[in-house]
Amino acid sequence: MNIAHINDSSGFYGAENMLLDLLQLQKSRSMSVVLLSLTSQPSKIAEIAQLADAQGIDVVNWPMKPGFDVLSMWRLMGNSRAEGINLEGVKIIV
């Protein structure tokens, strides 16, 4: 099963800690997991992305313009489909 978790946080707080735990749990159950880290500053890698990478989790740093970047989201969806990641049922919370 291919699972992508999309995150746009630059800090590391409670939700990010829980997400990192979930990524590790899913990986330990032989699931293919990836963290898609959205960033408006391509030169700055989010803390959760650094920690996930250090723990052997696949990380994709996805550059986006500040605000709701429709073109980048469209490209992200196309790239995910090409990688076999189903984004049906994805909820975007702004």
N, C-alpha and C positions, 0 to 999 in steps of 0.2 A: 504494500500500500504506500503510495506517495502522498506525503502530507507537507503542505507549506504553511508556515506561520508568518503572517505579515505584521511587521512592527515598525512604528515610526518614532519611537521614543529615543531621545539622545541620552537620557539618564538611566539609572538603574535603581528601581524602587520595588515595591511589593509585587506589582503585576509582572514586571520583568523577571523577578526572581521566580515567581510561579511558572512563567512561561519557560524559563530555562530548565526548571525541574521537569516540566511536561515534555520538553524536547528530549531530555535524557531518558525519561521513562519510555517514551515511544521508541527511541533508538534501541534501548535495552530489550524491547519486544520485537526486534528485527523489522521495524518499520523504517521506510526511507523518509527521513525528515530533512527539511531545509528551512532556514530562517531567512526570509526576505526582509532585509533591513532597508526601509525607505529613508532617504536622506536628501536634504536640500543643499548640503555641503559635501560634495563628493570627496574632498580631502579629509573630512572628519568621519571616522568610523565610530558608530555608536558603541557604548560600553557593553551592551548585551551582545552585540555582534562579536566583539573581541573575546568576551568570555565564552560564548558558544563555540567560536572557532578554536579556542584553547582546549575545549572539551571534546573536540573531534566532530562537532556538528557542522554540516555543510551550511555555509553562509553566502548569500548573494547580496551585495551592497547595490541598491537600486537608486540611482540619482533621479531626483524629481525637482521640479520648480516649487518654490514656496506656494502654499495654498493647494487648492484642488487641481491637480495637473492631469487633465483628461487624456492627453496624448501619451503620457508616460504610463498611465493606468492601462490604456489600450495595448501598449507594447508589452506591459507586464503580463496581461492576460494571454496574449499570443505566445509569449515565451513560455509561460506556464503550460499551456496546452501542448507545445512542442516537446516539453520535458515530461509529459504524461501526468501533469498535476491538474486535477479537476477543481475548478473554482466555483462550481455550482453551489449555491447555498451560502456563499460568502456574504457576510454582513459588514458593511462599511459604516463605522461610527465616526462622525466628524465632530 
